[in-house]
């Protein structure tokens, strides 16, 4: 059964950034469209929209966070990736809690945009072939690749792959935990 390719809808008011995103996805053979405002995105995205939304947060009129809320009210399973040049941890946490799939800070590499889009497209396509909805990441800060990368470099972060808790025997014979590199 042949399926139409999923489309990435890019919502970006800066024409140069929009063009760069479209070119990055085109180089990876990922179908995409671009619009300059959240209002145009809401007009473009109907109930039968099969795709992914990548939106800037700072937009004229309706901002990207409000766009996220409106899109999630229509379809909880619609993958939405937010991008911004003015983000902070609180904004990222709020976006992820409200259902954003990922949160990317500008400048981001074209490869990162293509990787996130391709991952979502493959996940959505395989689930739709099985008659299921795509499984979204849990809304947690560490699910975002950029934040996860930062967390993995922290020596005292228990989620860090380099910091493993192992059982050891101390001199007194008590069992305890130690951090092993």
VMD Tcl script that draws the C-alpha trace (Angstrom):
set ca {
  {0.00 0.00 0.00}
  {1.57 3.29 -1.12}
  {1.21 6.20 1.26}
  {1.73 9.83 0.48}
  {4.83 11.14 2.19}
  {4.27 13.05 5.39}
  {4.76 16.79 5.16}
  {6.72 18.98 7.53}
  {4.99 22.34 7.93}
  {7.51 25.00 8.95}
  {6.09 28.09 10.67}
  {8.75 30.82 10.62}
  {8.40 34.57 10.10}
  {12.04 35.13 9.10}
  {12.20 34.32 5.36}
  {15.91 33.44 5.50}
  {15.47 30.93 8.34}
  {12.37 29.52 6.62}
  {14.30 29.04 3.37}
  {17.22 27.41 5.22}
  {14.89 24.95 6.95}
  {13.14 24.11 3.69}
  {16.46 23.55 1.93}
  {17.79 21.35 4.75}
  {14.72 19.12 4.57}
  {14.71 19.08 0.76}
  {18.31 17.84 0.76}
  {17.14 14.88 2.85}
  {14.14 14.26 0.55}
  {11.69 15.26 3.28}
  {8.56 16.96 1.90}
  {7.96 20.35 3.48}
  {5.93 23.53 3.19}
  {6.52 26.89 4.79}
  {4.23 29.57 6.16}
  {5.05 32.90 7.79}
  {2.56 32.99 10.66}
  {0.63 30.83 13.08}
  {-2.62 32.04 11.53}
  {-1.52 30.70 8.13}
  {-0.53 27.42 9.79}
  {-3.95 27.06 11.43}
  {-5.61 27.64 8.03}
  {-3.31 25.06 6.39}
  {-3.68 22.36 9.05}
  {-7.04 20.67 8.82}
  {-8.38 17.71 10.73}
  {-6.83 15.37 8.16}
  {-3.33 16.91 8.23}
  {-0.78 14.09 8.04}
  {2.48 15.63 8.99}
  {4.72 17.37 11.45}
  {4.74 21.01 12.53}
  {8.00 22.86 13.21}
  {7.25 26.32 14.58}
  {9.21 29.30 15.78}
  {8.03 30.58 19.15}
  {8.32 34.31 18.47}
  {5.84 35.01 15.69}
  {3.72 38.05 14.83}
  {0.15 37.67 16.11}
  {-0.33 34.25 17.64}
  {3.00 32.99 19.04}
  {4.35 29.46 18.76}
  {3.32 28.45 22.29}
  {-0.31 29.43 21.62}
  {-0.11 27.63 18.26}
  {1.07 24.52 20.12}
  {-1.91 24.75 22.51}
  {-4.41 25.19 19.66}
  {-2.95 22.33 17.64}
  {-2.92 19.99 20.63}
  {-6.56 20.90 21.34}
  {-7.38 19.68 17.80}
  {-5.16 16.59 17.77}
  {-3.11 15.43 20.78}
  {-1.00 13.13 18.60}
  {0.16 15.83 16.14}
  {3.95 16.12 16.47}
  {4.99 19.74 17.10}
  {8.62 20.83 17.35}
  {9.30 24.33 18.69}
  {12.34 26.40 17.75}
  {13.53 29.68 19.22}
  {16.51 31.93 19.57}
  {15.24 33.28 22.88}
  {14.53 30.19 24.93}
  {15.30 29.26 28.47}
  {14.83 26.15 30.57}
  {11.45 27.27 31.96}
  {10.13 27.85 28.44}
  {11.40 24.44 27.32}
  {9.83 22.69 30.30}
  {6.51 24.45 29.69}
  {6.55 23.57 26.00}
  {7.33 19.91 26.68}
  {4.59 19.72 29.33}
  {2.12 21.18 26.84}
  {2.92 18.45 24.34}
  {5.85 19.65 22.23}
  {7.85 16.76 20.81}
  {11.12 18.67 20.92}
  {12.47 22.14 21.66}
  {15.41 23.37 19.59}
  {17.42 26.51 20.23}
  {18.63 28.60 17.30}
  {21.03 28.29 15.76}
  {20.56 24.58 15.19}
  {22.23 22.46 12.56}
  {20.34 21.50 9.41}
  {21.20 17.88 10.24}
  {19.42 18.16 13.59}
  {16.25 19.49 11.97}
  {16.36 16.74 9.35}
  {17.05 14.08 11.99}
  {14.11 15.11 14.20}
  {11.80 15.37 11.17}
  {12.88 12.01 9.73}
  {12.49 10.29 13.10}
  {8.97 11.66 13.46}
  {8.07 10.79 9.86}
  {9.26 7.19 10.24}
  {7.45 6.81 13.56}
  {4.23 8.29 12.18}
  {4.35 6.25 8.97}
  {5.02 2.92 10.70}
  {2.24 3.53 13.22}
  {-0.27 4.57 10.56}
  {0.51 1.41 8.56}
  {-0.27 -0.60 11.69}
  {-3.46 1.42 12.29}
  {-2.09 3.08 15.43}
  {-1.30 6.62 16.42}
  {2.38 7.57 16.75}
  {3.69 7.27 20.28}
  {4.93 10.58 21.54}
  {7.75 11.12 23.94}
  {6.74 11.79 27.52}
  {6.55 15.48 28.28}
  {9.77 15.74 30.23}
  {12.65 18.11 29.84}
  {15.25 15.38 29.41}
  {13.38 14.04 26.38}
  {14.56 17.00 24.35}
  {17.75 16.04 22.56}
  {19.52 19.35 23.20}
  {18.73 19.30 26.91}
  {19.55 15.58 27.16}
  {22.95 16.26 25.60}
  {23.63 18.96 28.22}
  {22.51 16.70 31.04}
  {24.68 13.82 29.86}
  {27.82 15.91 30.30}
  {27.14 16.59 33.96}
  {29.32 14.41 36.16}
  {26.90 14.50 39.09}
  {23.78 13.80 37.03}
  {22.43 10.33 37.94}
  {21.03 9.95 34.40}
  {24.46 10.42 32.89}
  {25.79 7.30 31.19}
  {29.22 7.97 32.68}
  {27.87 8.03 36.23}
  {26.75 4.52 37.08}
  {25.60 3.49 40.49}
  {27.17 0.24 41.52}
  {27.02 -1.74 44.70}
  {30.28 -1.90 46.56}
  {31.49 -3.25 49.86}
  {33.07 -0.71 52.13}
  {35.86 -1.51 54.57}
  {33.43 -1.82 57.44}
  {31.52 -4.47 55.50}
  {28.48 -2.23 54.88}
  {26.95 -2.19 51.46}
  {26.68 1.18 49.78}
  {26.67 2.96 46.48}
  {29.56 4.54 44.72}
  {29.82 6.51 41.49}
  {32.00 4.67 38.98}
  {33.38 6.27 35.82}
}
mol new
graphics top color blue
foreach p $ca { graphics top sphere $p radius 0.5 }
foreach p [lrange $ca 0 end-1] q [lrange $ca 1 end] { graphics top cylinder $p $q radius 0.2 }
display resetview
